[in-house]
């Protein structure tokens, strides 16, 4: 028996059953779900940092799935998040120019 105690994608229990194993699951309440999504976001972030090439794209996709779920908790969609990101980029810029701020000298 292996213990996971973590949020998994919706079809993971079916996949486990398909492998001849028995998953033990429960449905989280809203507060637990939010907390577990936040943990999952951090887990996916760490995997993105470690990954390279095509693996990084896979990990970014996983991270995006968590972002979609977190947005849904706020009654928003991924499109809403992208709109806000685009608006911020228009007002404050994106990260395309690779600018690294070292310091600001006060007047």
C-alpha positions in Angstrom: 0.0 0.0 0.0 1.3 3.4 -0.9 -0.1 6.6 0.8 -0.4 9.8 -1.2 -2.8 12.2 0.6 -2.9 14.7 -2.3 -5.3 16.2 -4.8 -5.3 14.3 -8.1 -6.9 14.7 -11.5 -10.5 13.5 -11.8 -9.7 10.4 -13.9 -6.8 9.1 -11.7 -9.0 6.8 -9.6 -10.3 5.1 -12.9 -6.7 4.7 -14.1 -5.7 3.1 -10.8 -8.7 0.7 -11.0 -7.7 -0.1 -14.6 -4.3 -1.2 -13.2 -6.0 -3.7 -11.0 -5.5 -1.6 -7.8 -8.0 -0.1 -5.4 -7.9 3.7 -4.8 -9.2 5.0 -1.5 -10.5 8.5 -2.1 -12.8 11.2 -0.6 -14.4 14.4 -1.9 -12.9 17.5 -0.3 -15.0 20.4 1.1 -14.5 23.8 -0.4 -11.9 25.0 2.1 -9.9 21.7 1.8 -10.1 21.9 -2.0 -8.7 25.5 -2.1 -5.9 24.5 0.3 -5.0 21.4 -1.7 -5.1 23.4 -5.0 -2.7 25.9 -3.4 -0.4 23.0 -2.4 -0.7 21.5 -5.9 0.2 24.8 -7.5 3.4 24.9 -5.5 4.1 21.2 -6.4 3.6 22.0 -10.0 5.8 25.1 -9.8 8.7 23.0 -8.4 8.3 20.5 -11.2 8.3 23.3 -13.8 11.6 24.7 -12.4 13.2 21.2 -12.6 11.9 20.3 -16.1 13.5 21.2 -19.5 12.3 21.1 -23.1 9.1 19.2 -23.8 9.0 18.1 -20.1 8.7 21.7 -19.1 5.8 22.2 -21.4 4.0 19.2 -19.8 4.6 20.6 -16.4 3.4 24.1 -17.4 0.3 22.4 -18.7 -0.2 20.8 -15.3 0.3 24.2 -13.6 -2.2 25.7 -16.0 -4.8 23.1 -15.0 -4.4 24.1 -11.4 -4.7 27.8 -12.3 -7.9 27.0 -14.1 -9.3 25.3 -11.0 -8.2 28.2 -8.7 -9.8 30.7 -11.1 -13.1 28.7 -11.1 -13.1 29.0 -7.3 -13.2 32.8 -7.8 -16.0 32.4 -10.3 -13.6 33.2 -13.2 -12.3 31.3 -16.2 -8.9 30.9 -17.7 -9.9 33.5 -20.3 -10.6 35.9 -17.5 -7.2 35.3 -16.1 -5.6 35.8 -19.5 -7.6 39.1 -20.0 -6.3 40.4 -16.7 -2.7 39.3 -17.6 -3.0 41.0 -21.0 -4.3 44.2 -19.4 -1.4 44.2 -16.9 1.0 43.7 -19.7 -0.4 46.6 -21.6 -0.2 48.9 -18.5 3.0 47.7 -16.9 4.7 45.6 -19.6 5.4 41.9 -19.8 8.8 40.2 -19.3 9.9 40.2 -22.9 12.8 42.7 -22.5 14.6 40.7 -19.8 15.0 43.7 -17.6 16.6 43.1 -14.2 16.1 45.9 -11.7 19.2 46.1 -9.5 18.3 49.1 -7.4 16.6 52.5 -7.3 18.4 55.6 -6.0 16.1 57.7 -4.0 15.9 61.5 -4.6 
